Amino acid sequence: MKFHIETERLVLREIRETDLEDMFELDTDPEVQRYLGNKPIKEKDEALKRIQAVIKQYEELGIGRWAAIEKATGHFIGWSGLKLNTEITMNGFSNFYDIGYRLKKRFWGKGYATESAKAAIQYAFKDMNLEQLYGITEKGNQASHRVLLKIGLNYVEDFYFENEGLNLRWYHIKNKGLWTNNA
């Protein structure tokens, strides 16, 4: 899958196996993993498996998270984008699209999560013609909570995700026709 979106400061493109070093750096940082229910990975093979899982999503579902590249430097800063959840049920939902992002710590607080997530919403509603999107955060992740609200999602409720033993927050946004193929 070839994918390319540009925002003011970012290029969003498909994640590739050549992103291995950057994905490994991202997923070994305990601060990045803090609210994700994941332990930091220890081996590059684990990062490669995650990359291959995203590539499989592209091939089988036509969508998956995207690499976020800082235009000014060309640096991989993390990932952002959409995911079609087909294998798990969360908060009573299955087969739903969610919006997500994960950035290297040194890129936190610069507005990149908001910028990339806005582009993902536009892509979901304008290009994919989705009717709605969901967002999920761990209850204590106030930074992600603020991003989801800032990009237009509405907080719905807290819920307990038994599979991972996590207290999560559920968010939702509907396509209100603001993005159309003619817009």
CORQUIHU-V973664 format. One record per residue. N is the residue number from 1. RES is the residue in three letters. SS is DSSP state (helix for helix, strand for strand, loop for the rest). PHI is phi in whole degrees, 0 to 359 (NA if undefined). Layout:
BEGIN
{{N/RES/SS/PHI} {N/RES/SS/PHI}}
END
This chain:
BEGIN
{{1/MET/loop/NA} {2/LYS/loop/262} {3/PHE/loop/215} {4/HIS/strand/203} {5/ILE/strand/230} {6/GLU/strand/245} {7/THR/loop/247} {8/GLU/loop/302} {9/ARG/loop/240} {10/LEU/strand/229} {11/VAL/strand/247} {12/LEU/strand/253} {13/ARG/strand/219} {14/GLU/strand/297} {15/ILE/loop/282} {16/ARG/loop/235} {17/GLU/helix/298} {18/THR/helix/290} {19/ASP/helix/273} {20/LEU/helix/306} {21/GLU/helix/300} {22/ASP/helix/291} {23/MET/helix/295} {24/PHE/helix/297} {25/GLU/helix/301} {26/LEU/helix/299} {27/ASP/helix/271} {28/THR/helix/263} {29/ASP/loop/278} {30/PRO/helix/298} {31/GLU/helix/291} {32/VAL/helix/294} {33/GLN/helix/276} {34/ARG/loop/311} {35/TYR/loop/256} {36/LEU/loop/255} {37/GLY/loop/74} {38/ASN/loop/252} {39/LYS/loop/272} {40/PRO/loop/303} {41/ILE/loop/284} {42/LYS/loop/241} {43/GLU/loop/237} {44/LYS/helix/297} {45/ASP/helix/301} {46/GLU/helix/294} {47/ALA/helix/295} {48/LEU/helix/297} {49/LYS/helix/298} {50/ARG/helix/294} {51/ILE/helix/298} {52/GLN/helix/297} {53/ALA/helix/294} {54/VAL/helix/292} {55/ILE/helix/300} {56/LYS/helix/297} {57/GLN/helix/299} {58/TYR/helix/304} {59/GLU/helix/292} {60/GLU/helix/270} {61/LEU/helix/244} {62/GLY/loop/78} {63/ILE/loop/205} {64/GLY/loop/181} {65/ARG/strand/297} {66/TRP/strand/242} {67/ALA/strand/292} {68/ALA/strand/254} {69/ILE/strand/245} {70/GLU/strand/287} {71/LYS/loop/300} {72/ALA/loop/298} {73/THR/loop/242} {74/GLY/loop/79} {75/HIS/loop/283} {76/PHE/strand/287} {77/ILE/strand/255} {78/GLY/strand/151} {79/TRP/strand/222} {80/SER/strand/204} {81/GLY/strand/129} {82/LEU/strand/250} {83/LYS/strand/216} {84/LEU/strand/267} {85/ASN/strand/274} {86/THR/loop/244} {87/GLU/loop/256} {88/ILE/loop/230} {89/THR/loop/249} {90/MET/strand/233} {91/ASN/loop/52} {92/GLY/loop/86} {93/PHE/strand/250} {94/SER/loop/223} {95/ASN/loop/53} {96/PHE/strand/234} {97/TYR/strand/268} {98/ASP/strand/236} {99/ILE/strand/254} {100/GLY/strand/210} {101/TYR/strand/198} {102/ARG/strand/210} {103/LEU/strand/239} {104/LYS/loop/299} {105/LYS/helix/305} {106/ARG/helix/292} {107/PHE/helix/255} {108/TRP/loop/291} {109/GLY/loop/76} {110/LYS/loop/251} {111/GLY/loop/85} {112/TYR/helix/291} {113/ALA/helix/298} {114/THR/helix/297} {115/GLU/helix/299} {116/SER/helix/289} {117/ALA/helix/291} {118/LYS/helix/299} {119/ALA/helix/295} {120/ALA/helix/294} {121/ILE/helix/297} {122/GLN/helix/300} {123/TYR/helix/298} {124/ALA/helix/299} {125/PHE/helix/272} {126/LYS/helix/275} {127/ASP/helix/272} {128/MET/loop/264} {129/ASN/loop/56} {130/LEU/loop/291} {131/GLU/loop/276} {132/GLN/strand/200} {133/LEU/strand/225} {134/TYR/strand/236} {135/GLY/strand/225} {136/ILE/strand/222} {137/THR/strand/226} {138/GLU/strand/288} {139/LYS/loop/306} {140/GLY/loop/277} {141/ASN/loop/275} {142/GLN/helix/294} {143/ALA/helix/297} {144/SER/helix/292} {145/HIS/helix/304} {146/ARG/helix/296} {147/VAL/helix/299} {148/LEU/helix/299} {149/LEU/helix/293} {150/LYS/helix/297} {151/ILE/loop/271} {152/GLY/loop/107} {153/LEU/loop/284} {154/ASN/strand/253} {155/TYR/strand/293} {156/VAL/strand/255} {157/GLU/strand/189} {158/ASP/strand/270} {159/PHE/strand/208} {160/TYR/strand/257} {161/PHE/strand/264} {162/GLU/loop/298} {163/ASN/loop/307} {164/GLU/loop/248} {165/GLY/loop/67} {166/LEU/strand/241} {167/ASN/strand/269} {168/LEU/strand/240} {169/ARG/strand/244} {170/TRP/strand/247} {171/TYR/strand/232} {172/HIS/strand/208} {173/ILE/strand/217} {174/LYS/strand/256} {175/ASN/loop/283} {176/LYS/loop/264} {177/GLY/loop/79} {178/LEU/loop/288} {179/TRP/loop/244} {180/THR/loop/227} {181/ASN/loop/295} {182/ASN/loop/266} {183/ALA/loop/285}}
END
